[in-house]
Amino acid sequence: MTSSVTEELAELSERLSAISDSLDDLAIDRLRQASDSVRAKGEPDPDLVAEEKRITRARRAVDNAAMLLD
């Protein structure tokens, strides 16, 4: 591969890593919200739990893509 292609792939990998960090923050936020609902109502909000799982799956996929590009 040429150095410009390698640089582009490294740049994409860095952007994907930043996206992964953002997704991680969102997942943690959903877990906090679910914890708050447990404290308030006694049961976790199933929508928040499902959303956290979906966000976590997306983060893992983005992590895998970034790893493949490195």
C-alpha positions as CSV (number, residue, x, y, z in Angstrom):
1,M,0.0,0.0,0.0
2,T,1.1,3.5,-0.7
3,S,1.9,5.8,2.2
4,S,-1.1,8.0,1.4
5,V,-3.5,5.0,1.6
6,T,-1.9,3.9,4.8
7,E,-2.3,7.4,6.2
8,E,-6.0,7.6,5.2
9,L,-6.6,4.2,6.8
10,A,-4.9,5.3,10.0
11,E,-7.0,8.5,10.0
12,L,-10.2,6.5,9.6
13,S,-9.1,4.2,12.4
14,E,-8.5,7.2,14.7
15,R,-12.0,8.6,13.8
16,L,-13.6,5.2,14.5
17,S,-11.8,5.1,17.9
18,A,-13.3,8.6,18.7
19,I,-16.7,7.3,17.7
20,S,-16.2,4.2,19.9
21,D,-15.4,6.5,22.9
22,S,-18.6,8.5,22.2
23,L,-20.6,5.3,22.1
24,D,-19.0,4.2,25.3
25,D,-20.1,7.4,27.0
26,L,-23.6,6.9,25.7
27,A,-23.8,3.4,27.0
28,I,-22.5,4.4,30.5
29,D,-25.1,7.2,30.5
30,R,-27.9,4.7,29.8
31,L,-26.6,2.4,32.6
32,R,-26.7,5.4,35.0
33,Q,-30.3,6.2,33.9
34,A,-31.3,2.6,34.4
35,S,-29.7,2.6,37.8
36,D,-31.5,5.8,38.7
37,S,-34.8,4.2,37.7
38,V,-34.0,1.2,39.8
39,R,-33.5,3.5,42.8
40,A,-36.7,5.3,42.1
41,K,-39.1,2.5,41.0
42,G,-37.4,-0.7,42.0
43,E,-37.1,-2.0,38.4
44,P,-34.8,-1.1,35.5
45,D,-36.4,0.6,32.5
46,P,-36.3,-2.2,29.9
47,D,-36.0,0.4,27.1
48,L,-32.9,1.8,28.6
49,V,-31.4,-1.6,29.1
50,A,-32.1,-2.6,25.5
51,E,-30.7,0.7,24.3
52,E,-27.5,0.2,26.3
53,K,-27.0,-3.2,24.8
54,R,-27.6,-1.9,21.3
55,I,-25.1,0.9,21.8
56,T,-22.5,-1.6,23.3
57,R,-22.9,-3.9,20.3
58,A,-22.3,-0.9,18.0
59,R,-19.3,0.1,20.0
60,R,-17.8,-3.3,19.6
61,A,-18.4,-3.3,15.9
62,V,-16.7,0.1,15.6
63,D,-13.8,-1.2,17.7
64,N,-13.4,-4.2,15.4
65,A,-13.5,-2.0,12.3
66,A,-10.8,0.3,13.8
67,M,-8.6,-2.7,14.6
68,L,-9.0,-4.1,11.1
69,L,-7.8,-0.8,9.6
70,D,-4.7,-0.6,11.9
